[in-house]
Each structure stands twice: as C-alpha cells, then as structure tokens.
C-alpha cells in the first residue's frame, strides 16, 4: 500500500495524496481498545508546574501535538482556536489585540502580554512573529498584574518552546498548498556530554492572496523563515541551564493594509482586490530572541534566573493609490528598530501540601528608533511627515504570591506587585506636520497590583473558585506637536476584575467541563483621539473613559468513544461598553458605545474522528467551526469601520504510519470561502480565502 501511495502522489500530486488517504481510510479497523481519558497538560501559568484543572483562573492550553497538526505558527491563526481572542494585523503599526473584550482603545502598549520562555515581548511586531517547534501555548484570561505585571490587563499568552531531548532524534515536514505555497519545518536533537542540543527551523514561500487591479502582481504572500538553537546544560543534580537563540524573518507583507475600506472597494464583489502603483511596496520584519534560564535547587526551594534580550527591525513602504479619501498617500518606516533587555529573579518556596509560592524581582529596559514618512502627492509635493523619533523605557518590579491550604478542601491565594516605570520620548522632523525643533518628553508612573483567590476542591475532579484581581496598562506620552507645542501625557489604565468559576472532569475524566462568569470595571481607560488644529491632524491619547464588561467563558471536551471526540468553547459578552466617555475637544459623548474589537460572542468547536487501520496505521480527521459575531474597529461605532458576524470551517486529515515515523496530511481552511476583514479603517486588511495544503512528514 505504501508503494501504491508513492506512485499516486508522483502521478497526481495533491490529488494523489487524497486518493491515497481515502483508500487507507476505508481499510478495516483494528480491534477496539478502551476509551482513554483526555490527556492532561501541565501548565506554568503561576510560574510553577500545575494541573490547569486546579488553578483558580481561566486557562486555555494548546499542546505541541495540536499546534503541529493544525500548523498554528502565529497569533493571527491562533485567535480562531481561542474564544474571546481577536488579533488584527495592521501593517507598520503592529497589531491590535483583544481578549474577552479587553483591547487597546489607545495608548502605546498592548493590553495582552506575550511571553516566550518567560521573556516578555514589549513590541507588538514581535508578538505577531512566527512561533514554531512549541511544547505548548498557555492563554491566561483576565488581568495578570501580580505575576506578569504591566500590559497584561486582558491576560497573558505564554509560548513555551520545546527543549532538547536526551537522545538523538530528528523530524522534517514538507507541504505544498494554495497560491503555490511551499512550506517546510523540522528539528534535530543531539545528545552531548552532560548536555543536549536542539536545532529547529521553519520556512515558507509562495504567492499572495491580494490581487492588484493595475497589473498581475500579488501581495500578502506567506514568505518567511525562522531558526532556533537550544542548549540544555545540567552540570550537576541541583543545576539546570537552558540557553536559546531564535531568528525570524517575515517578508511576505501578510499584514499590509493595501485594500480600501468596504464602501470604496475597487470591485464590491472582491474584497481582496487592491490598487497598487508603487513599483516596490514591502513590509519586512526581522526579530531575534536570546534567553538564558537558570534553575538551582536549594533544598528549601528553587532559585531561578530568567535573562532575555530581544530586538526587531521593521521596514515598510505602501501606498493608497486609487483611494480618493486618502489622496494617494505613500507612507513607510525605514527602518523602525526596537531592542529590549530583561532580568527576572524568582525564589520558589514550599511545594508541600500546605503552602507554596514565590517571590521575585524584575527589571526591563527597551529602546526604539523610528523614521516615519508620509506623502500626499495629490495635494503637495512636500512630505506631510518626515520625522525621526526615539524612545527609552525602563521598568522595575517586586512581586510575590502564595497559596495556603487553609482547610482540607479550601485554599487561599494572594499576591502583590509593586511596579515603577519611566518613559522618555523624542521627535524631530521636516514634514509639514512635524516639529522642526526637538521635542523631548518624560513620564513616570507607579502601580500596586494585587489578587486574591479562594479555591474549593469539592471532589478530586471538581474544583470551584472565586477571585478578584487588578491589572494595569502603562501610561506614557506622545511627542507630536499639540496646541501648546508640548508632548501629550497620559496615565496608566487600570482594571478591577471579579471571576467566579468551576472546573470539573467526569466519566473517568473522559469529559471535561469548565465555566466562569466575570465582571470587569475599567477606570482611566486610554483612548485615542484625533483633532484638527488649523489644517494639521493631531493625534492624542486621553484617560477619557470608564468601561464595563461582564460575561461567560466556558469550554468542554468529551471523548465519546475510542474513535470520536468533541470539544467546544464560547465567550459571551452581553455587556461591553463605555459607561462614561466624553471627548472634551469635540464635545462628542460616546457613553454607551461598544468597545473596540469586542464581539458579543465567539465560539470554537471541533469534532475529531480517529480510526486505527488493519495495517496498524492511524487515520484521523478534525472538523472545526469557529464563529465570531459582529464588532467595531473604532470607538465611534461607525458602521463603515465594522465587521459583521462570520464563521470559518476547517478540515484537517492525517494518516500516521504504524511505526509512527511517517505521516501524510491534508488541510482545508475557510472551506466556504467566507469574506471577512481583520481590520477596517481608512484602509482594510482582508482575511484569507479558502486555502488548501498537502504534506508529508518523517521522524528519525
């Protein structure tokens, strides 16, 4: 049969793969075995290893096996498998994030923090970068101000990379898909004396899904590559050191905003048709991450040191040709450079049945430089903007958290974090709207974040909890010329959150049901405003609003039988609006408006079918449907800048050889060719059409 499959693929390409899979799937099944419980994933959400079913907060964890099979390599794709998560790619401006309706209404930092192996990524460009060869992804929902600090009001997404194995091993995977896209990834493990080394890679190249109305060019292609080297050293029984270095380059311009807003489409029937006149538009993002994680057993606890360095460079040039409202603008940033350093020390204490916790200290520093330019050639030959800006950001924190077993079934968790930040911004430019003199601004802020959780283990498999916590998003400043020619300062954004939930497993742990209700109270919300001073457009950020959210977050998984499993998750936000908002400059009252990137409901469902074959091979199929209701992209709730409800249907097929060393796979995404936008404003970013991929993998 294996030789037949090879001949069919050689003769018919992907069609041959389909024929091969179909033929194998029709073979008789092997004898049935008892239904297994749902596999458990150990998480480190509270920076210690725990079963997520016993942690008093909402956590969604995705295993490395699932990430490999679903080919989820960045936050953009991940969002459709995490109910409540919305990720908008917005070109040179990075990304817009939302989790449970908590999104960036303004300011300079994202409200959802991203970490790689414990290293906080302070740039949204880096958070959107490709992630590969992962052990798991943990999504912590709700404010994480105590253990993770600033810019985690919506939650935290932790990417945990795979560590080197003790023995030799290797794997490689290749595929071919829609838009002539060729993709490859793999790794190799090499054991050393007292150490282990792992090298992993990912690469893709193809054509784009956005067509140009002027010529035959295509944009938004999947062109990227990444390389990671990991080294684990264990010089003694008490010490372990993990070193990691990663480089990723993405030059496919997949997040460019080249298509007009819906009412100005070149062809209303085709949301992926743009008008590009520039000879060489581009968006290239490169990023590097270096980390050193040291653990030392002290007997009474564990001492950890987490050191990190990261940098990114973004080069961009795009145009707005054919869009009268944008007057043919040409804009870019070349390059925008960012680098950061961080150091965290943790002392993990306890670990017994009565108490465990940790104390720690964190230091973070980041520098960035930018050269932004924008032209309106239909209005003036002189540049509207031609400015150079720098920023310096430092932050320090002391924190601690402990869980105490106050009775046989009751536990109490409390945590505290004291933070201090400093920001410095400069800008100078020669454009019409730029300041010809150097503007320098400074901003400082302090914060005290805390949390209190009460847990009740009703049975071995039923855990109930109630919690209250706080989080904050950094304050800062914008050095653009204002009415008085001074930088614009804005304070921190603060959130008080309440959550009541339960986690349970039934039927010998074949059924998992988790649910939580939550209430969020925002104060001093940072909101972007734009006003004209004379003929000059001025951007400002104000702590202008209060907001209120409440809703339900539920998920479940059920192993119905040896062959069939189902899973589902939903986030429902019946309330997600500004409770107090008045723009003092324009006089507009936006109280009652819906928050940005906050759909009322988002749902993720899947049916998994597994069938063992007579040849002892294994066939599996995963059918997904992910739905998101309508939401706005601007605080004014302008229907022009909105996305209606839509759902994506995906199908993943996989055939594993009996020895586990070979596999074939087929995938189809957005099978109904749903039309949707990732972002809509002056320009828009259309979502991917129906795409297909066929591939094979080998393990050694």
SVG drawing of the C-alpha trace seen along z (x, -y; Angstrom):
<svg xmlns="http://www.w3.org/2000/svg" viewBox="-26 -77 57 84">
<polyline fill="none" stroke="black" stroke-width="0.4" points="0.0,0.0 2.9,-2.4 4.3,-1.9 0.9,-2.5 0.6,-5.8 4.0,-6.8 3.0,-6.1 -0.3,-8.0 1.5,-11.1 4.1,-11.1 1.5,-10.8 -1.2,-13.1 0.4,-15.5 -2.0,-16.5 -4.9,-14.7 -2.9,-11.5 -2.5,-12.2 -6.2,-12.5 -6.7,-9.2 -4.2,-7.5 -5.7,-8.7 -9.2,-7.8 -8.1,-4.3 -6.3,-3.7 -9.3,-5.1 -11.6,-2.5 -9.5,0.4 -10.9,2.4 -10.3,1.2 -8.0,2.9 -9.6,4.3 -11.1,1.7 -9.4,0.7 -10.9,-1.0 -11.6,-4.7 -8.8,-6.8 -9.2,-9.9 -8.5,-13.3 -4.7,-13.8 -3.6,-16.3 -1.4,-19.3 0.9,-20.6 1.0,-24.4 3.2,-27.0 0.6,-29.8 1.6,-30.7 5.3,-30.1 5.1,-26.6 4.1,-23.4 0.4,-22.7 -2.6,-20.9 -4.8,-23.6 -7.9,-22.0 -6.7,-23.0 -5.7,-26.6 -8.2,-29.3 -8.3,-31.2 -9.4,-30.7 -6.7,-29.0 -6.7,-27.5 -3.7,-25.4 -2.8,-24.1 -0.5,-21.1 2.5,-20.9 1.0,-18.0 -2.2,-20.0 -0.1,-23.0 2.0,-20.8 -1.0,-19.1 -3.0,-22.4 0.0,-24.3 -0.6,-27.3 2.5,-29.3 1.4,-32.9 -1.2,-34.7 -3.2,-35.6 -4.1,-31.9 -4.2,-31.1 -7.1,-33.5 -9.7,-31.3 -9.0,-28.5 -9.1,-30.7 -12.7,-32.0 -12.5,-35.7 -9.2,-36.4 -9.1,-38.9 -5.9,-39.7 -5.8,-42.4 -2.7,-42.8 -2.3,-46.4 0.9,-46.7 3.6,-49.1 1.5,-49.9 2.0,-46.3 -1.1,-44.5 -4.3,-45.1 -5.2,-42.6 -8.3,-41.8 -9.1,-39.1 -12.6,-38.8 -13.3,-42.3 -10.2,-44.0 -8.5,-45.7 -6.3,-48.6 -8.6,-51.7 -5.5,-53.8 -2.1,-54.3 1.2,-52.7 1.2,-49.3 -0.9,-46.2 -3.4,-45.0 -2.5,-41.3 1.1,-40.4 3.1,-37.8 6.0,-35.8 8.4,-33.3 10.0,-31.1 9.3,-33.7 10.7,-36.6 8.1,-39.5 7.9,-40.8 7.4,-44.5 6.7,-45.1 3.5,-44.0 5.6,-43.2 7.5,-40.6 4.3,-39.2 3.0,-38.7 6.2,-37.0 6.2,-33.3 6.4,-30.8 7.4,-27.2 8.5,-24.0 6.5,-24.7 5.9,-22.5 2.6,-24.3 0.8,-27.6 -0.9,-28.9 -3.6,-31.6 -4.3,-33.1 -7.6,-35.1 -8.2,-38.1 -5.7,-40.6 -2.3,-39.1 -0.9,-42.2 0.7,-40.3 3.0,-37.7 3.3,-39.2 2.9,-43.0 2.1,-45.8 0.2,-45.5 -1.5,-42.2 -4.9,-43.6 -6.6,-41.3 -4.4,-38.4 -1.1,-36.7 -0.1,-34.4 2.8,-32.2 4.8,-30.4 6.9,-27.6 9.5,-26.3 10.5,-22.6 13.7,-21.8 16.4,-19.5 15.9,-15.7 18.4,-13.4 18.7,-11.1 19.2,-11.6 16.2,-12.4 15.1,-14.3 12.0,-15.2 11.2,-17.0 8.0,-18.0 7.2,-19.5 4.0,-20.6 2.5,-22.3 -0.6,-24.5 -2.8,-27.2 -1.1,-30.2 1.9,-27.9 3.0,-28.0 5.8,-25.6 6.4,-25.1 8.9,-23.1 9.8,-22.7 11.8,-20.3 14.3,-19.8 17.2,-17.7 18.2,-16.7 21.9,-15.9 22.9,-14.5 26.2,-15.8 28.3,-15.0 26.2,-16.5 24.2,-18.5 21.7,-18.3 21.3,-20.4 18.3,-21.1 18.1,-22.9 14.7,-23.7 13.6,-25.6 10.6,-26.7 10.3,-28.2 7.6,-29.1 7.4,-30.8 4.6,-31.4 2.3,-33.8 -0.1,-36.3 -3.9,-36.2 -4.4,-40.0 -4.6,-40.8 -3.6,-44.1 -6.1,-45.8 -3.3,-47.5 -1.2,-44.5 -0.8,-40.8 1.1,-41.3 0.0,-39.6 0.6,-40.6 0.2,-39.1 2.3,-36.1 3.4,-33.6 7.2,-34.2 9.1,-33.7 11.8,-31.6 12.9,-31.0 15.7,-29.2 16.1,-28.4 19.0,-26.8 18.5,-25.5 21.1,-24.1 20.4,-22.4 23.2,-22.1 23.0,-20.0 26.4,-20.4 25.0,-18.7 21.9,-17.3 21.0,-20.7 21.5,-22.9 20.0,-23.3 20.7,-25.9 18.6,-26.4 20.0,-28.7 18.0,-29.7 18.6,-31.8 16.0,-32.4 15.8,-34.5 12.7,-35.0 12.3,-36.9 8.9,-37.6 8.9,-39.5 5.6,-38.3 3.7,-41.6 0.9,-39.4 -0.2,-42.2 -0.1,-45.1 -3.2,-47.3 -3.5,-47.7 -7.2,-47.3 -9.7,-50.1 -12.5,-50.1 -15.6,-48.2 -17.5,-51.2 -14.5,-52.1 -13.7,-48.6 -12.5,-48.5 -15.0,-45.7 -17.6,-45.2 -17.7,-41.5 -14.0,-41.1 -12.6,-42.3 -9.1,-41.1 -8.7,-43.3 -6.3,-46.3 -4.9,-49.2 -1.1,-49.4 1.0,-51.7 4.3,-51.6 7.0,-49.6 8.3,-48.1 5.9,-48.1 7.1,-45.9 6.8,-45.0 9.8,-43.2 10.0,-42.3 13.0,-40.6 13.3,-39.6 15.8,-37.9 15.3,-36.5 18.1,-35.3 17.4,-33.8 19.2,-32.1 17.1,-30.4 18.9,-29.0 17.4,-26.8 19.2,-25.9 17.8,-23.5 18.3,-25.0 16.7,-22.3 14.1,-24.6 13.2,-26.0 14.3,-26.7 16.2,-29.8 15.6,-30.9 17.2,-33.5 15.5,-34.4 17.6,-36.6 16.4,-37.9 17.4,-40.0 15.2,-40.7 15.2,-43.0 13.2,-43.6 13.6,-45.7 10.6,-46.7 10.9,-48.2 7.8,-49.3 6.6,-51.1 3.0,-51.1 0.6,-53.3 -3.1,-54.3 -3.4,-54.7 -6.9,-54.8 -8.5,-55.9 -9.6,-59.5 -10.3,-59.9 -6.6,-59.2 -5.4,-61.4 -2.9,-58.8 -0.8,-58.7 2.5,-57.0 3.9,-56.1 6.6,-54.0 9.0,-53.5 12.6,-52.7 13.6,-51.2 11.9,-51.1 14.3,-49.4 13.4,-48.0 15.5,-46.3 14.9,-45.2 16.7,-43.6 15.0,-41.9 16.1,-40.2 13.9,-38.3 14.9,-36.6 12.5,-34.1 12.6,-32.2 10.1,-29.4 9.2,-28.3 7.3,-25.5 5.9,-23.0 4.3,-20.9 0.6,-20.2 0.1,-23.2 1.8,-26.1 3.6,-27.1 4.5,-30.3 7.3,-32.6 8.8,-36.0 10.7,-37.8 12.1,-40.9 12.0,-42.1 13.9,-44.7 13.0,-45.7 14.5,-48.2 13.7,-49.0 14.9,-51.4 13.5,-52.1 14.2,-54.4 11.8,-55.2 11.9,-57.2 8.3,-57.7 7.5,-59.4 4.1,-60.1 3.3,-61.9 0.1,-63.2 1.3,-63.6 -2.1,-64.7 -2.1,-67.6 1.5,-68.7 4.9,-67.5 6.4,-68.2 6.2,-65.4 3.4,-65.5 5.6,-63.7 9.3,-63.1 10.2,-62.6 12.7,-60.7 11.7,-59.5 13.4,-57.7 12.0,-56.2 13.6,-54.8 11.5,-52.8 12.6,-51.3 10.5,-49.3 11.2,-47.6 9.0,-45.5 9.0,-43.5 6.3,-40.8 5.2,-37.8 2.4,-35.3 1.5,-32.4 -1.2,-29.7 -2.1,-28.5 -4.1,-25.4 -6.5,-26.8 -8.5,-23.6 -8.7,-20.2 -10.6,-21.3 -10.0,-25.1 -7.1,-27.1 -6.4,-30.8 -4.1,-32.6 -2.9,-36.1 -0.4,-38.2 1.1,-41.6 3.3,-43.5 4.9,-46.9 5.9,-48.5 7.7,-51.6 8.2,-52.9 10.0,-55.7 9.5,-56.7 11.4,-59.2 10.4,-60.2 11.9,-62.5 10.9,-63.5 12.0,-66.0 11.1,-66.3 10.9,-68.3 7.4,-67.4 4.5,-69.8 3.0,-68.4 6.3,-67.8 8.1,-69.8 11.3,-71.4 12.6,-71.6 13.5,-68.6 10.6,-67.7 11.5,-65.8 9.0,-64.3 9.3,-62.3 6.8,-60.3 6.9,-58.3 4.3,-56.1 3.9,-53.7 1.4,-50.9 0.4,-48.4 -1.4,-45.3 -2.9,-42.6 -5.0,-39.5 -7.0,-37.3 -8.4,-33.8 -10.4,-31.3 -10.4,-27.7 -12.6,-24.8 -11.8,-21.2 -15.3,-19.7 -14.0,-16.4 -10.9,-15.0 -12.3,-16.1 -14.4,-19.2 -12.7,-22.5 -14.6,-25.7 -13.1,-29.2 -13.8,-32.9 -11.3,-35.6 -10.7,-39.4 -7.6,-40.9 -6.2,-44.0 -4.2,-44.9 -2.8,-48.0 -1.6,-49.2 1.4,-51.5 1.0,-55.2 3.2,-57.2 3.5,-60.1 3.4,-61.0 5.9,-63.6 3.8,-65.2 3.2,-68.9 0.0,-69.9 -1.8,-73.2 0.9,-74.3 3.7,-72.5 4.3,-70.1 4.2,-66.3 0.9,-64.6 1.0,-62.7 -1.5,-60.0 -1.7,-58.0 -2.0,-54.2 -5.2,-52.4 -6.5,-50.3 -8.8,-47.3 -10.6,-45.6 -11.8,-42.1 -14.1,-39.6 -14.4,-36.0 -16.4,-33.0 -15.8,-29.7 -15.7,-25.9 -13.6,-23.2 -14.7,-19.6 -14.0,-16.2 -16.5,-13.3 -16.8,-9.8 -13.3,-8.6 -12.0,-12.0 -13.3,-11.5 -15.5,-14.6 -14.1,-18.0 -16.4,-20.9 -15.1,-24.3 -17.0,-27.6 -16.5,-31.1 -18.5,-34.3 -16.6,-37.5 -17.1,-41.2 -14.6,-43.9 -14.5,-47.5 -12.2,-49.8 -11.0,-53.2 -8.9,-55.9 -9.2,-54.0 -6.7,-55.2 -8.5,-56.4 -7.0,-57.7 -8.5,-60.9 -7.8,-62.8 -8.5,-66.5 -7.5,-69.2 -5.5,-72.2 -5.8,-74.5 -5.1,-72.2 -3.0,-69.9 -4.2,-66.5 -3.2,-65.9 -3.1,-62.5 -3.6,-62.4 -4.3,-59.9 -6.5,-60.7 -7.6,-58.8 -11.1,-59.7 -13.3,-56.8 -14.7,-54.2 -15.9,-50.9 -17.8,-47.9 -17.7,-44.3 -19.3,-41.1 -19.8,-37.7 -19.4,-34.0 -16.4,-31.9 -17.0,-28.2 -15.3,-25.2 -15.5,-21.5 -14.1,-18.3 -15.6,-14.8 -14.0,-11.6 -17.3,-10.0 -15.6,-6.8 -12.2,-5.4 -12.9,-7.0 -14.8,-10.2 -14.1,-13.2 -15.7,-16.7 -14.6,-20.0 -16.2,-23.4 -15.5,-26.8 -17.5,-30.0 -17.1,-33.6 -20.3,-35.6 -20.1,-39.3 -23.6,-40.7 -22.1,-43.9 -19.0,-45.6 -19.4,-49.3 -18.2,-52.7 -20.1,-53.7 -18.6,-57.2 -17.0,-58.9 -17.0,-62.5 -14.4,-63.9 -13.8,-67.4 -12.2,-68.6 -15.0,-67.6 -17.9,-67.5 -18.9,-64.0 -20.5,-61.8 -19.7,-58.2 -21.1,-56.7 -23.0,-53.5 -20.8,-52.8 -19.4,-49.3 -15.7,-48.7 -13.3,-48.1 -12.7,-44.5 -15.2,-43.1 -17.7,-40.7 -20.6,-39.7 -19.9,-36.1 -17.1,-33.9 -17.3,-30.2 -14.7,-27.5 -15.9,-23.9 -14.3,-20.7 -15.2,-17.1 -12.3,-14.6 -12.5,-11.2 -9.8,-8.6 -9.7,-5.2 -7.0,-2.6 -6.3,-0.6 -5.5,3.1 -2.0,2.2 -1.8,0.6 -1.6,-2.8 -3.9,-5.5 -6.3,-7.8 -7.7,-11.0 -10.0,-13.8 -10.6,-17.1 -13.5,-19.3 -13.5,-22.8 -16.0,-25.6 -15.1,-28.9 -17.6,-31.8 -17.3,-35.4 -20.2,-37.9 -20.1,-41.5 -17.7,-44.0 -16.4,-47.6 -12.9,-48.8 -13.4,-52.3 -14.8,-53.8 -17.3,-55.9 -19.0,-52.6 -19.1,-53.8 -20.7,-51.0 -18.2,-51.7 -15.4,-50.5 -17.0,-47.3 -17.1,-43.6 -20.2,-41.5 -20.5,-38.1 -18.8,-35.3 -17.7,-31.7 -14.7,-29.7 -15.0,-26.0 -11.7,-24.0 -10.9,-20.3 -7.7,-18.6 -6.9,-15.0 -3.9,-12.9 -2.6,-9.4 0.1,-8.1 2.2,-5.0 2.2,-2.1 5.8,-2.8 5.0,-6.5 7.8,-7.6 5.9,-8.7 2.7,-10.6 0.6,-12.3 -1.8,-15.2 -4.3,-17.3 -5.9,-20.5 -8.6,-22.9 -9.3,-26.3 -12.2,-28.6 -13.8,-25.9 -16.9,-28.1 -14.7,-31.0 -16.1,-33.4 -15.4,-37.1 -14.2,-38.9 -11.8,-41.6 -9.1,-41.6 -9.1,-45.3 -11.1,-48.1 -10.3,-51.8 -9.0,-54.2 -7.6,-51.0 -8.5,-47.4 -6.9,-44.0 -9.0,-41.2 -8.9,-37.7 -7.7,-34.7 -9.9,-32.9 -10.3,-29.2 -6.8,-27.6 -5.6,-24.0 -2.4,-22.2 -1.0,-18.7 2.2,-17.5 4.2,-14.6 6.5,-14.3 9.2,-11.9 10.6,-11.2 14.0,-9.6"/>
</svg>
